[in-house]
Amino acid sequence: MEIGTGAGLIAARVLKARSDVEYLSFEPERYLQRHLEKYLGTDRFKSMQSSGVDLRGVGSGSVDAVMIYGVFTVVETVAIFKYLQEASRVLKKGGVLMFDIFDTDRSDAPLFALIQKQVVRMQSRPFLSGVFMAGYLRELGFVKREPVPNDHTPYGLMHVFTRT
Amino acid sequence: MANIRVLVPRAIAKLKRVIGAQTFIKGGYVRQECAEAERSGVPLYDYLERGIPEDLRRFRDDVVRQLLEYVPRGGGGSWKSALARD
C-alpha cells in the first residue's frame, strides 16, 4: 500500500519489479488516480481517493507494507500521527512501514538545512524529531529497522519500521 | 488609515506567497506535467523520470529494493482481500 502515490514513481517500479505484488494506492487527487489506472491497469493496482488520515475500507492487519514517500513534508503535523495510527492498524504483524520526513535531528545534507529553513518559514509548521517519531512508533508497536540512507537529497532518510 | 495602506498590501503579498507554495506542493505543477504526459501518450512516471536528478533516482531505487525485500514472495495479499476485510 502506498499513501500519496502521486505520479506513481514508486508504484510503477514496484509493479514492474515483482509480478506477484498487488498495489493499493491512496491518492487524494482524482486526475492522478485516473491517469495511473490507465497506465498501471486495475488488475494488480487499485487506487482509492483519500489521504492516509482515514484508511476506511482497508481491513485491520491486512497489508504487507505501507509506503509514505514525500508526504509528511506537506501534511499538517497532527495528520502525520493519524497516518501512523492508521498504518499501524492496517499492517500485518511483521509488515513494514517506510516513510521519509524532514528530521530535526538531521541537518547535514547539503540542501537540507536551507530547504528546511524555507519550508518552516513558508508553512509555519514544526518539524518532527526522528527520535521523537521512533518513540511514538514504539508505542504503536513498531520496531525500528535500518533506514535507507540518503545523503544527497533534502528529504532525509527513508525510515523503516516493522509491525510487531 | 496609514496602517491599512501598509498592512493590506503586506497581507495580500503574504497570502500570495502561501497560496503559490501550496498550489505547487498540492499539485498545480504536477497537474500541468500530467496533462503534458497525456498529450505525449506516456505515463506521468515515465515522463517525469527524465527530470529526476541522479541522486534522487538512486535513492528511489534503493527504497524500492528495500521495500521489496520485506514483501513476502508469492505470499503477499491482494488488494481485493485487503479491502474485503473488516
gemmi code that builds the backbone of each chain (N, CA, C; Angstrom):
import gemmi

chains = {
    "A": [
        ("MET", (0.844, -1.193, 0.000), (0.000, 0.000, 0.000), (0.879, 1.242, 0.000)),
        ("GLU", (0.478, 2.198, -0.802), (1.184, 3.480, -0.756), (0.187, 4.590, -0.462)),
        ("ILE", (0.569, 5.465, 0.440), (-0.276, 6.613, 0.761), (0.370, 7.834, 0.116)),
        ("GLY", (-0.376, 8.484, -0.777), (0.174, 9.606, -1.522), (1.017, 9.116, -2.677)),
        ("THR", (0.384, 8.356, -3.556), (1.106, 7.706, -4.665), (1.628, 8.720, -5.684)),
        ("GLY", (0.944, 9.841, -5.800), (1.394, 10.910, -6.698), (1.480, 10.429, -8.133)),
        ("ALA", (2.631, 10.676, -8.754), (2.826, 10.334, -10.161), (3.066, 8.840, -10.375)),
        ("GLY", (3.220, 8.097, -9.303), (3.415, 6.646, -9.427), (4.863, 6.245, -9.648)),
        ("LEU", (5.781, 7.107, -9.253), (7.205, 6.812, -9.484), (7.660, 5.566, -8.734)),
        ("ILE", (7.068, 5.312, -7.576), (7.422, 4.100, -6.824), (6.521, 2.947, -7.257)),
        ("ALA", (5.230, 3.212, -7.375), (4.272, 2.151, -7.742), (4.680, 1.457, -9.044)),
        ("ALA", (5.034, 2.245, -10.044), (5.388, 1.665, -11.350), (6.613, 0.764, -11.222)),
        ("ARG", (7.595, 1.205, -10.433), (8.826, 0.413, -10.230), (8.518, -0.908, -9.536)),
        ("VAL", (7.709, -0.808, -8.489), (7.388, -1.997, -7.693), (6.642, -3.017, -8.545)),
        ("LEU", (5.622, -2.556, -9.265), (4.821, -3.479, -10.073), (5.635, -4.094, -11.205)),
        ("LYS", (6.588, -3.328, -11.707), (7.447, -3.841, -12.774), (8.449, -4.861, -12.234)),
        ("ALA", (8.942, -4.597, -11.020), (9.982, -5.459, -10.429), (9.440, -6.817, -9.982)),
        ("ARG", (8.192, -6.824, -9.499), (7.657, -8.074, -8.941), (6.241, -8.329, -9.451)),
        ("SER", (6.088, -9.445, -10.172), (4.774, -9.743, -10.752), (3.803, -10.307, -9.709)),
        ("ASP", (4.324, -10.685, -8.521), (3.440, -11.266, -7.502), (2.909, -10.211, -6.523)),
        ("VAL", (3.256, -8.946, -6.748), (2.839, -7.898, -5.823), (1.575, -7.197, -6.328)),
        ("GLU", (0.647, -6.956, -5.405), (-0.532, -6.138, -5.717), (-0.430, -4.829, -4.946)),
        ("TYR", (-0.926, -3.775, -5.539), (-0.665, -2.435, -5.031), (-1.958, -1.691, -4.753)),
        ("LEU", (-2.105, -1.256, -3.514), (-3.269, -0.471, -3.128), (-2.788, 0.961, -2.913)),
        ("SER", (-3.376, 1.890, -3.676), (-2.887, 3.262, -3.674), (-3.925, 4.213, -3.076)),
        ("PHE", (-3.481, 5.050, -2.148), (-4.350, 6.094, -1.608), (-3.830, 7.433, -2.094)),
        ("GLU", (-4.647, 8.095, -2.906), (-4.222, 9.351, -3.523), (-5.429, 10.291, -3.564)),
        ("PRO", (-5.318, 11.459, -2.959), (-6.470, 12.363, -2.935), (-6.803, 13.005, -4.277)),
        ("GLU", (-5.834, 13.083, -5.181), (-6.082, 13.760, -6.467), (-6.701, 12.798, -7.479)),
        ("ARG", (-7.935, 13.101, -7.878), (-8.681, 12.205, -8.778), (-7.999, 12.057, -10.142)),
        ("TYR", (-7.459, 13.153, -10.674), (-6.863, 13.082, -12.025), (-5.631, 12.161, -12.022)),
        ("LEU", (-4.906, 12.131, -10.895), (-3.748, 11.234, -10.813), (-4.191, 9.774, -10.718)),
        ("GLN", (-5.275, 9.558, -9.970), (-5.823, 8.201, -9.856), (-6.187, 7.658, -11.239)),
        ("ARG", (-6.946, 8.476, -11.972), (-7.406, 8.046, -13.301), (-6.226, 7.777, -14.233)),
        ("HIS", (-5.242, 8.676, -14.145), (-4.065, 8.552, -15.008), (-3.309, 7.250, -14.695)),
        ("LEU", (-3.108, 6.981, -13.413), (-2.353, 5.781, -13.035), (-3.109, 4.505, -13.388)),
        ("GLU", (-4.424, 4.534, -13.185), (-5.216, 3.340, -13.536), (-5.144, 3.069, -15.039)),
        ("LYS", (-5.060, 4.136, -15.808), (-4.974, 3.983, -17.261), (-3.689, 3.252, -17.652)),
        ("TYR", (-2.586, 3.588, -16.985), (-1.295, 3.014, -17.389), (-0.885, 1.779, -16.576)),
        ("LEU", (-1.321, 1.711, -15.318), (-0.920, 0.556, -14.494), (-1.989, -0.532, -14.490)),
        ("GLY", (-3.157, -0.218, -15.081), (-4.230, -1.215, -15.136), (-4.964, -1.294, -13.811)),
        ("THR", (-5.948, -2.142, -13.737), (-6.717, -2.255, -12.496), (-6.697, -3.684, -11.966)),
        ("ASP", (-5.863, -4.514, -12.575), (-5.787, -5.896, -12.138), (-4.969, -6.020, -10.843)),
        ("ARG", (-3.734, -5.503, -10.899), (-2.858, -5.566, -9.718), (-2.762, -4.229, -9.012)),
        ("PHE", (-3.441, -3.224, -9.518), (-3.344, -1.875, -8.959), (-4.740, -1.338, -8.673)),
        ("LYS", (-4.947, -0.884, -7.442), (-6.248, -0.313, -7.093), (-6.016, 1.038, -6.430)),
        ("SER", (-6.663, 2.063, -6.933), (-6.478, 3.391, -6.379), (-7.730, 3.858, -5.648)),
        ("MET", (-7.530, 4.358, -4.449), (-8.629, 4.888, -3.636), (-8.426, 6.393, -3.483)),
        ("GLN", (-9.507, 7.151, -3.561), (-9.378, 8.598, -3.436), (-9.501, 9.008, -1.973)),
        ("SER", (-8.358, 9.131, -1.337), (-8.344, 9.505, 0.074), (-6.913, 9.812, 0.487)),
        ("SER", (-6.788, 10.526, 1.582), (-5.458, 10.708, 2.167), (-5.228, 9.543, 3.122)),
        ("GLY", (-4.133, 9.602, 3.853), (-3.837, 8.499, 4.776), (-4.458, 8.689, 6.146)),
        ("VAL", (-5.172, 9.797, 6.340), (-5.767, 10.054, 7.645), (-6.838, 9.007, 7.959)),
        ("ASP", (-7.538, 8.593, 6.916), (-8.615, 7.636, 7.105), (-8.507, 6.542, 6.045)),
        ("LEU", (-8.080, 5.373, 6.473), (-7.952, 4.253, 5.525), (-9.179, 3.348, 5.639)),
        ("ARG", (-10.337, 3.971, 5.811), (-11.574, 3.211, 5.941), (-11.741, 2.299, 4.732)),
        ("GLY", (-12.163, 1.108, 5.002), (-12.342, 0.157, 3.902), (-11.216, -0.851, 3.844)),
        ("VAL", (-10.074, -0.476, 4.424), (-8.940, -1.416, 4.444), (-8.989, -2.178, 5.769)),
        ("GLY", (-8.948, -3.481, 5.675), (-9.065, -4.316, 6.861), (-7.878, -4.186, 7.799)),
        ("SER", (-8.125, -4.381, 9.085), (-7.039, -4.369, 10.063), (-6.138, -5.586, 9.829)),
        ("GLY", (-4.842, -5.383, 9.928), (-3.888, -6.472, 9.759), (-3.954, -7.137, 8.395)),
        ("SER", (-4.152, -6.344, 7.343), (-4.355, -6.949, 6.024), (-3.279, -6.598, 4.991)),
        ("VAL", (-2.332, -5.744, 5.368), (-1.392, -5.206, 4.375), (0.047, -5.590, 4.750)),
        ("ASP", (0.850, -5.940, 3.733), (2.239, -6.346, 3.977), (3.174, -5.155, 4.179)),
        ("ALA", (2.886, -4.054, 3.503), (3.797, -2.910, 3.579), (3.035, -1.616, 3.357)),
        ("VAL", (3.443, -0.596, 4.065), (2.882, 0.751, 3.853), (4.037, 1.692, 3.519)),
        ("MET", (3.924, 2.333, 2.358), (4.947, 3.281, 1.904), (4.365, 4.694, 1.925)),
        ("ILE", (5.077, 5.600, 2.573), (4.635, 7.008, 2.600), (5.854, 7.852, 2.216)),
        ("TYR", (5.893, 8.251, 0.953), (7.102, 8.903, 0.420), (6.785, 10.329, -0.036)),
        ("GLY", (7.481, 11.295, 0.539), (7.295, 12.690, 0.148), (5.949, 13.263, 0.552)),
        ("VAL", (5.351, 12.701, 1.590), (4.027, 13.142, 2.033), (4.122, 13.946, 3.334)),
        ("PHE", (4.913, 13.454, 4.266), (4.993, 14.113, 5.570), (5.670, 15.484, 5.495)),
        ("THR", (6.192, 15.789, 4.337), (6.783, 17.114, 4.152), (5.711, 18.157, 3.845)),
        ("VAL", (4.508, 17.717, 3.500), (3.469, 18.681, 3.114), (2.185, 18.613, 3.944)),
        ("VAL", (2.006, 17.559, 4.747), (0.761, 17.490, 5.523), (0.960, 18.152, 6.891)),
        ("GLU", (-0.155, 18.475, 7.520), (-0.101, 19.071, 8.852), (0.500, 18.063, 9.841)),
        ("THR", (1.163, 18.589, 10.846), (1.834, 17.718, 11.816), (0.856, 16.753, 12.487)),
        ("VAL", (-0.322, 17.273, 12.858), (-1.282, 16.414, 13.559), (-1.741, 15.263, 12.659)),
        ("ALA", (-1.793, 15.519, 11.334), (-2.217, 14.473, 10.396), (-1.192, 13.343, 10.348)),
        ("ILE", (0.082, 13.684, 10.548), (1.137, 12.665, 10.498), (0.851, 11.564, 11.518)),
        ("PHE", (0.399, 11.954, 12.702), (0.128, 10.959, 13.734), (-1.079, 10.094, 13.365)),
        ("LYS", (-2.060, 10.705, 12.698), (-3.218, 9.922, 12.244), (-2.791, 8.928, 11.153)),
        ("TYR", (-1.916, 9.362, 10.261), (-1.393, 8.474, 9.215), (-0.720, 7.256, 9.865)),
        ("LEU", (0.094, 7.548, 10.877), (0.861, 6.467, 11.507), (-0.051, 5.507, 12.268)),
        ("GLN", (-1.096, 6.051, 12.903), (-2.052, 5.191, 13.611), (-2.777, 4.274, 12.633)),
        ("GLU", (-3.192, 4.832, 11.506), (-3.891, 4.032, 10.505), (-2.954, 2.990, 9.876)),
        ("ALA", (-1.711, 3.397, 9.643), (-0.732, 2.450, 9.092), (-0.540, 1.297, 10.057)),
        ("SER", (-0.482, 1.618, 11.336), (-0.315, 0.592, 12.369), (-1.500, -0.373, 12.354)),
        ("ARG", (-2.689, 0.163, 12.163), (-3.905, -0.668, 12.157), (-3.939, -1.632, 10.974)),
        ("VAL", (-3.618, -1.137, 9.785), (-3.810, -1.974, 8.584), (-2.660, -2.958, 8.338)),
        ("LEU", (-1.504, -2.704, 8.961), (-0.365, -3.591, 8.697), (-0.517, -4.948, 9.388)),
        ("LYS", (-0.044, -5.977, 8.680), (0.024, -7.302, 9.289), (1.151, -7.308, 10.310)),
        ("LYS", (1.157, -8.264, 11.207), (2.313, -8.439, 12.089), (3.513, -8.775, 11.227)),
        ("GLY", (4.600, -8.090, 11.448), (5.794, -8.301, 10.626), (5.814, -7.427, 9.384)),
        ("GLY", (4.704, -6.713, 9.152), (4.631, -5.824, 7.990), (5.555, -4.627, 8.162)),
        ("VAL", (5.888, -3.998, 7.047), (6.880, -2.916, 7.096), (6.240, -1.560, 6.797)),
        ("LEU", (6.696, -0.554, 7.542), (6.276, 0.830, 7.323), (7.506, 1.632, 6.910)),
        ("MET", (7.400, 2.320, 5.782), (8.528, 3.149, 5.319), (8.021, 4.568, 5.074)),
        ("PHE", (8.744, 5.537, 5.583), (8.350, 6.927, 5.365), (9.570, 7.829, 5.463)),
        ("ASP", (9.463, 8.978, 4.816), (10.516, 9.987, 4.959), (9.907, 11.234, 5.579)),
        ("ILE", (10.744, 11.998, 6.228), (10.258, 13.190, 6.923), (11.427, 14.153, 7.092)),
        ("PHE", (11.104, 15.433, 7.098), (12.149, 16.389, 7.464), (12.461, 16.151, 8.934)),
        ("ASP", (13.646, 15.765, 9.208), (14.012, 15.323, 10.545), (14.863, 16.403, 11.216)),
        ("THR", (14.362, 16.904, 12.340), (15.098, 17.981, 13.014), (16.421, 17.493, 13.602)),
        ("ASP", (16.578, 16.174, 13.708), (17.825, 15.644, 14.252), (18.913, 15.581, 13.186)),
        ("ARG", (18.535, 15.833, 11.945), (19.492, 15.648, 10.863), (19.502, 16.883, 9.970)),
        ("SER", (20.609, 17.546, 9.911), (20.667, 18.718, 9.045), (22.022, 18.789, 8.359)),
        ("ASP", (22.564, 17.618, 8.035), (23.908, 17.567, 7.469), (23.924, 17.520, 5.935)),
        ("ALA", (22.772, 17.142, 5.330), (22.756, 17.058, 3.860), (22.915, 18.462, 3.277)),
        ("PRO", (23.578, 18.596, 2.146), (23.901, 19.918, 1.601), (22.720, 20.882, 1.474)),
        ("LEU", (21.624, 20.410, 0.890), (20.486, 21.297, 0.670), (19.498, 21.294, 1.838)),
        ("PHE", (19.705, 20.340, 2.701), (18.688, 20.068, 3.719), (18.396, 21.285, 4.607)),
        ("ALA", (19.440, 21.859, 5.165), (19.257, 22.959, 6.111), (18.558, 24.142, 5.449)),
        ("LEU", (18.953, 24.432, 4.223), (18.385, 25.569, 3.509), (16.891, 25.364, 3.242)),
        ("ILE", (16.560, 24.199, 2.722), (15.161, 23.916, 2.391), (14.317, 23.850, 3.663)),
        ("GLN", (14.881, 23.224, 4.677), (14.162, 23.121, 5.944), (13.781, 24.519, 6.440)),
        ("LYS", (14.731, 25.418, 6.384), (14.516, 26.781, 6.862), (13.409, 27.469, 6.053)),
        ("GLN", (13.469, 27.282, 4.731), (12.491, 27.929, 3.861), (11.085, 27.386, 4.085)),
        ("VAL", (10.997, 26.071, 4.212), (9.669, 25.462, 4.367), (9.069, 25.827, 5.720)),
        ("VAL", (9.888, 25.835, 6.743), (9.386, 26.208, 8.066), (8.852, 27.631, 8.027)),
        ("ARG", (9.593, 28.516, 7.377), (9.180, 29.916, 7.286), (7.878, 30.029, 6.478)),
        ("MET", (7.774, 29.258, 5.392), (6.644, 29.325, 4.482), (5.374, 28.752, 5.113)),
        ("GLN", (5.518, 27.661, 5.791), (4.330, 26.951, 6.262), (4.066, 27.099, 7.760)),
        ("SER", (5.011, 27.658, 8.461), (4.903, 27.793, 9.914), (4.566, 26.456, 10.570)),
        ("ARG", (5.227, 25.420, 10.126), (4.946, 24.104, 10.694), (6.154, 23.581, 11.462)),
        ("PRO", (5.913, 23.010, 12.624), (7.049, 22.436, 13.346), (7.492, 21.144, 12.680)),
        ("PHE", (8.765, 20.899, 12.633), (9.248, 19.620, 12.112), (9.440, 18.661, 13.270)),
        ("LEU", (9.337, 17.397, 12.933), (9.396, 16.407, 13.997), (10.797, 15.825, 14.124)),
        ("SER", (11.123, 15.522, 15.325), (12.406, 14.892, 15.585), (12.302, 13.400, 15.280)),
        ("GLY", (13.309, 12.852, 14.616), (13.324, 11.420, 14.309), (13.298, 10.576, 15.578)),
        ("VAL", (13.962, 11.075, 16.610), (13.998, 10.338, 17.887), (12.593, 10.297, 18.497)),
        ("PHE", (11.909, 11.431, 18.424), (10.541, 11.502, 18.954), (9.624, 10.564, 18.181)),
        ("MET", (9.762, 10.584, 16.842), (8.937, 9.723, 15.982), (9.156, 8.245, 16.321)),
        ("ALA", (10.422, 7.897, 16.531), (10.744, 6.495, 16.839), (10.071, 6.081, 18.144)),
        ("GLY", (10.063, 6.990, 19.120), (9.424, 6.703, 20.406), (7.926, 6.504, 20.237)),
        ("TYR", (7.308, 7.357, 19.426), (5.867, 7.265, 19.186), (5.525, 5.952, 18.483)),
        ("LEU", (6.338, 5.593, 17.497), (6.078, 4.357, 16.751), (6.290, 3.117, 17.622)),
        ("ARG", (7.209, 3.217, 18.563), (7.418, 2.096, 19.502), (6.132, 1.884, 20.301)),
        ("GLU", (5.511, 2.999, 20.688), (4.235, 2.918, 21.422), (3.162, 2.236, 20.580)),
        ("LEU", (3.217, 2.450, 19.271), (2.216, 1.850, 18.370), (2.546, 0.392, 18.026)),
        ("GLY", (3.666, -0.095, 18.540), (4.022, -1.497, 18.306), (4.986, -1.718, 17.151)),
        ("PHE", (5.769, -0.710, 16.839), (6.744, -0.850, 15.750), (8.168, -1.021, 16.292)),
        ("VAL", (8.969, -1.720, 15.512), (10.394, -1.862, 15.827), (11.179, -1.185, 14.720)),
        ("LYS", (12.159, -0.386, 15.123), (12.947, 0.367, 14.142), (13.937, -0.551, 13.425)),
        ("ARG", (14.023, -0.417, 12.134), (14.997, -1.156, 11.319), (16.002, -0.174, 10.732)),
        ("GLU", (16.981, -0.720, 10.052), (17.994, 0.119, 9.418), (17.338, 1.002, 8.343)),
        ("PRO", (17.495, 2.327, 8.425), (16.879, 3.181, 7.402), (17.608, 3.094, 6.065)),
        ("VAL", (16.926, 3.502, 5.013), (17.589, 3.582, 3.699), (18.352, 4.903, 3.676)),
        ("PRO", (19.679, 4.852, 3.537), (20.456, 6.091, 3.620), (20.183, 7.023, 2.458)),
        ("ASN", (20.292, 8.297, 2.735), (20.053, 9.311, 1.713), (20.911, 10.527, 2.047)),
        ("ASP", (22.038, 10.640, 1.381), (22.967, 11.713, 1.722), (22.873, 12.914, 0.806)),
        ("HIS", (22.097, 12.793, -0.264), (22.168, 13.841, -1.274), (20.883, 14.597, -1.530)),
        ("THR", (19.775, 14.157, -0.945), (18.529, 14.855, -1.223), (17.984, 15.459, 0.070)),
        ("PRO", (17.124, 16.447, -0.050), (16.695, 17.171, 1.141), (15.662, 16.455, 1.998)),
        ("TYR", (15.158, 15.330, 1.536), (14.063, 14.711, 2.263), (14.501, 13.843, 3.439)),
        ("GLY", (15.790, 13.710, 3.638), (16.234, 12.921, 4.768), (16.174, 11.441, 4.473)),
        ("LEU", (16.355, 10.657, 5.509), (16.408, 9.200, 5.360), (15.023, 8.637, 5.060)),
        ("MET", (14.990, 7.405, 4.534), (13.725, 6.680, 4.453), (13.703, 5.781, 5.688)),
        ("HIS", (12.863, 6.140, 6.627), (12.788, 5.380, 7.876), (12.047, 4.066, 7.649)),
        ("VAL", (12.530, 3.027, 8.300), (11.927, 1.698, 8.130), (11.566, 1.146, 9.512)),
        ("PHE", (10.318, 0.725, 9.655), (9.849, 0.124, 10.907), (9.062, -1.144, 10.567)),
        ("THR", (9.138, -2.122, 11.452), (8.275, -3.297, 11.236), (7.274, -3.409, 12.380)),
        ("ARG", (6.099, -3.909, 12.030), (4.988, -4.039, 12.993), (5.157, -5.335, 13.766)),
        ("THR", (5.030, -5.230, 15.099), (5.168, -6.464, 15.896), (3.781, -6.978, 16.285)),
    ],
    "B": [
        ("MET", (-5.416, 55.002, 9.067), (-5.533, 54.921, 7.606), (-4.201, 54.499, 6.974)),
        ("ALA", (-3.157, 55.149, 7.500), (-1.817, 54.818, 7.008), (-1.499, 53.354, 7.277)),
        ("ASN", (-1.942, 52.889, 8.431), (-1.693, 51.498, 8.794), (-2.348, 50.530, 7.811)),
        ("ILE", (-3.581, 50.850, 7.427), (-4.300, 49.981, 6.487), (-3.578, 49.950, 5.145)),
        ("ARG", (-3.102, 51.135, 4.714), (-2.399, 51.209, 3.423), (-1.147, 50.336, 3.422)),
        ("VAL", (-0.544, 50.180, 4.569), (0.673, 49.371, 4.662), (0.334, 47.896, 4.888)),
        ("LEU", (-0.606, 47.683, 5.790), (-0.883, 46.306, 6.218), (-1.591, 45.467, 5.151)),
        ("VAL", (-2.548, 46.086, 4.438), (-3.303, 45.303, 3.447), (-2.396, 44.759, 2.336)),
        ("PRO", (-1.575, 45.605, 1.686), (-0.689, 45.044, 0.653), (0.251, 43.967, 1.201)),
        ("ARG", (0.703, 44.162, 2.450), (1.587, 43.154, 3.055), (0.855, 41.826, 3.231)),
        ("ALA", (-0.397, 41.927, 3.711), (-1.193, 40.718, 3.927), (-1.463, 40.017, 2.599)),
        ("ILE", (-1.760, 40.811, 1.567), (-2.017, 40.222, 0.242), (-0.756, 39.535, -0.295)),
        ("ALA", (0.382, 40.201, -0.128), (1.643, 39.614, -0.606), (1.930, 38.302, 0.107)),
        ("LYS", (1.683, 38.268, 1.420), (1.943, 37.046, 2.194), (1.005, 35.931, 1.738)),
        ("LEU", (-0.287, 36.311, 1.538), (-1.285, 35.335, 1.098), (-0.885, 34.738, -0.254)),
        ("LYS", (-0.409, 35.609, -1.145), (0.011, 35.136, -2.473), (1.154, 34.136, -2.359)),
        ("ARG", (2.097, 34.424, -1.460), (3.236, 33.513, -1.289), (2.767, 32.153, -0.787)),
        ("VAL", (1.858, 32.203, 0.218), (1.368, 30.942, 0.805), (0.583, 30.151, -0.228)),
        ("ILE", (-0.339, 30.849, -0.939), (-1.159, 30.153, -1.944), (-0.265, 29.588, -3.045)),
        ("GLY", (0.702, 30.367, -3.473), (1.628, 29.916, -4.515), (2.350, 28.648, -4.104)),
        ("ALA", (2.851, 28.650, -2.876), (3.589, 27.482, -2.380), (2.670, 26.279, -2.276)),
        ("GLN", (1.455, 26.504, -1.763), (0.519, 25.395, -1.595), (0.102, 24.827, -2.950)),
        ("THR", (-0.097, 25.715, -3.940), (-0.505, 25.249, -5.269), (0.577, 24.358, -5.854)),
        ("PHE", (1.820, 24.782, -5.693), (2.919, 23.976, -6.217), (2.963, 22.623, -5.513)),
        ("ILE", (2.884, 22.684, -4.198), (3.012, 21.456, -3.410), (1.839, 20.526, -3.672)),
        ("LYS", (0.636, 21.092, -3.710), (-0.542, 20.233, -3.797), (-0.902, 19.825, -5.219)),
        ("GLY", (-0.087, 20.117, -6.177), (-0.331, 19.503, -7.469), (-0.532, 20.401, -8.663)),
        ("GLY", (-0.491, 21.724, -8.492), (-0.647, 22.597, -9.653), (0.393, 22.272, -10.709)),
        ("TYR", (1.614, 22.117, -10.283), (2.711, 21.792, -11.185), (2.545, 20.376, -11.737)),
        ("VAL", (2.196, 19.455, -10.858), (2.048, 18.051, -11.273), (0.899, 17.907, -12.265)),
        ("ARG", (-0.186, 18.663, -12.038), (-1.343, 18.609, -12.944), (-0.928, 19.018, -14.364)),
        ("GLN", (-0.111, 20.049, -14.441), (0.382, 20.531, -15.732), (1.242, 19.452, -16.408)),
        ("GLU", (2.132, 18.858, -15.616), (3.010, 17.803, -16.142), (2.190, 16.589, -16.588)),
        ("CYS", (1.132, 16.298, -15.830), (0.273, 15.154, -16.146), (-0.403, 15.387, -17.501)),
        ("ALA", (-0.875, 16.609, -17.715), (-1.527, 16.948, -18.990), (-0.518, 16.818, -20.141)),
        ("GLU", (0.708, 17.244, -19.901), (1.769, 17.130, -20.916), (2.038, 15.661, -21.248)),
        ("ALA", (2.107, 14.845, -20.194), (2.358, 13.413, -20.388), (1.233, 12.778, -21.197)),
        ("GLU", (-0.005, 13.148, -20.854), (-1.178, 12.623, -21.578), (-1.084, 12.976, -23.061)),
        ("ARG", (-0.719, 14.235, -23.327), (-0.602, 14.686, -24.727), (0.477, 13.895, -25.461)),
        ("SER", (1.553, 13.544, -24.722), (2.647, 12.789, -25.339), (2.346, 11.295, -25.406)),
        ("GLY", (1.269, 10.888, -24.750), (0.881, 9.479, -24.776), (1.751, 8.582, -23.923)),
        ("VAL", (2.376, 9.165, -22.898), (3.209, 8.351, -21.983), (2.709, 8.527, -20.554)),
        ("PRO", (2.954, 7.521, -19.704), (2.558, 7.699, -18.308), (3.392, 8.781, -17.626)),
        ("LEU", (2.792, 9.414, -16.641), (3.461, 10.511, -15.942), (4.769, 10.062, -15.303)),
        ("TYR", (4.781, 8.823, -14.770), (6.018, 8.370, -14.108), (7.176, 8.240, -15.097)),
        ("ASP", (6.879, 7.895, -16.337), (7.940, 7.848, -17.347), (8.319, 9.257, -17.789)),
        ("TYR", (7.307, 10.096, -17.897), (7.519, 11.481, -18.326), (8.426, 12.226, -17.333)),
        ("LEU", (8.159, 12.001, -16.046), (8.936, 12.703, -15.012), (10.319, 12.096, -14.801)),
        ("GLU", (10.436, 10.821, -15.156), (11.695, 10.083, -14.919), (12.896, 10.831, -15.500)),
        ("ARG", (12.686, 11.434, -16.665), (13.783, 12.142, -17.339), (14.331, 13.290, -16.503)),
        ("GLY", (13.439, 13.917, -15.738), (13.857, 15.106, -14.987), (14.351, 14.824, -13.581)),
        ("ILE", (14.339, 13.545, -13.190), (14.745, 13.235, -11.813), (16.264, 13.272, -11.703)),
        ("PRO", (16.798, 14.038, -10.764), (18.254, 14.056, -10.599), (18.777, 12.664, -10.237)),
        ("GLU", (19.995, 12.386, -10.655), (20.586, 11.062, -10.478), (20.576, 10.613, -9.002)),
        ("ASP", (20.897, 11.534, -8.113), (20.932, 11.207, -6.675), (19.572, 10.723, -6.184)),
        ("LEU", (18.540, 11.462, -6.599), (17.186, 11.131, -6.149), (16.718, 9.817, -6.764)),
        ("ARG", (17.102, 9.590, -8.027), (16.733, 8.344, -8.700), (17.375, 7.139, -7.997)),
        ("ARG", (18.639, 7.314, -7.633), (19.351, 6.232, -6.943), (18.693, 5.935, -5.598)),
        ("PHE", (18.330, 7.003, -4.903), (17.662, 6.842, -3.608), (16.329, 6.125, -3.782)),
        ("ARG", (15.535, 6.563, -4.762), (14.240, 5.935, -5.027), (14.406, 4.438, -5.324)),
        ("ASP", (15.416, 4.100, -6.131), (15.650, 2.693, -6.463), (16.046, 1.891, -5.217)),
        ("ASP", (16.841, 2.514, -4.343), (17.218, 1.847, -3.082), (15.985, 1.596, -2.218)),
        ("VAL", (15.090, 2.582, -2.196), (13.861, 2.472, -1.402), (13.003, 1.322, -1.922)),
        ("VAL", (12.843, 1.260, -3.234), (12.021, 0.197, -3.836), (12.642, -1.170, -3.541)),
        ("ARG", (13.969, -1.263, -3.678), (14.668, -2.527, -3.413), (14.439, -2.975, -1.964)),
        ("GLN", (14.600, -2.021, -1.055), (14.424, -2.322, 0.371), (12.981, -2.740, 0.665)),
        ("LEU", (12.033, -2.023, 0.081), (10.614, -2.327, 0.279), (10.310, -3.759, -0.163)),
        ("LEU", (10.814, -4.124, -1.332), (10.505, -5.450, -1.878), (11.158, -6.570, -1.077)),
        ("GLU", (12.240, -6.245, -0.395), (12.866, -7.268, 0.457), (11.942, -7.659, 1.599)),
        ("TYR", (11.097, -6.729, 2.026), (10.193, -7.005, 3.148), (8.875, -7.652, 2.714)),
        ("VAL", (8.583, -7.599, 1.424), (7.307, -8.168, 0.960), (7.515, -9.637, 0.609)),
        ("PRO", (6.759, -10.515, 1.267), (6.974, -11.946, 1.028), (6.716, -12.343, -0.417)),
        ("ARG", (7.605, -13.151, -0.972), (7.450, -13.599, -2.365), (6.288, -14.569, -2.482)),
        ("GLY", (5.395, -14.248, -3.368), (4.267, -15.147, -3.641), (3.242, -15.203, -2.522)),
        ("GLY", (3.647, -14.761, -1.317), (2.745, -14.894, -0.177), (2.000, -13.617, 0.172)),
        ("GLY", (2.250, -12.563, -0.601), (1.609, -11.289, -0.312), (0.114, -11.335, -0.563)),
        ("GLY", (-0.628, -10.484, 0.140), (-2.073, -10.448, -0.036), (-2.463, -9.663, -1.276)),
        ("SER", (-3.722, -9.764, -1.655), (-4.192, -8.991, -2.801), (-4.941, -7.765, -2.298)),
        ("TRP", (-5.067, -6.748, -3.149), (-5.802, -5.557, -2.714), (-7.272, -5.878, -2.490)),
        ("LYS", (-7.758, -6.885, -3.218), (-9.180, -7.256, -3.061), (-9.437, -7.801, -1.653)),
        ("SER", (-8.499, -8.650, -1.181), (-8.706, -9.219, 0.153), (-8.505, -8.153, 1.236)),
        ("ALA", (-7.583, -7.207, 1.001), (-7.367, -6.138, 1.987), (-8.618, -5.275, 2.130)),
        ("LEU", (-9.301, -5.031, 1.019), (-10.494, -4.183, 1.058), (-11.723, -4.949, 1.533)),
        ("ALA", (-11.652, -6.261, 1.439), (-12.824, -7.063, 1.807), (-12.913, -7.303, 3.314)),
        ("ARG", (-11.771, -7.120, 4.022), (-11.762, -7.409, 5.464), (-12.495, -6.353, 6.280)),
        ("ASP", (-12.730, -6.689, 7.544), (-13.422, -5.795, 8.499), (-14.850, -5.529, 8.051)),
    ],
}
model = gemmi.Model(1)
for chain_id, residues in chains.items():
    chain = gemmi.Chain(chain_id)
    for i, (resn, *xyz) in enumerate(residues, 1):
        res = gemmi.Residue()
        res.name, res.seqid = resn, gemmi.SeqId(i, " ")
        for name, pos in zip(("N", "CA", "C"), xyz):
            atom = gemmi.Atom()
            atom.name, atom.element = name, gemmi.Element(name[0])
            atom.pos, atom.b_iso = gemmi.Position(*pos), 0.0
            res.add_atom(atom)
        chain.add_residue(res)
    model.add_chain(chain)
structure = gemmi.Structure()
structure.add_model(model)
structure.setup_entities()
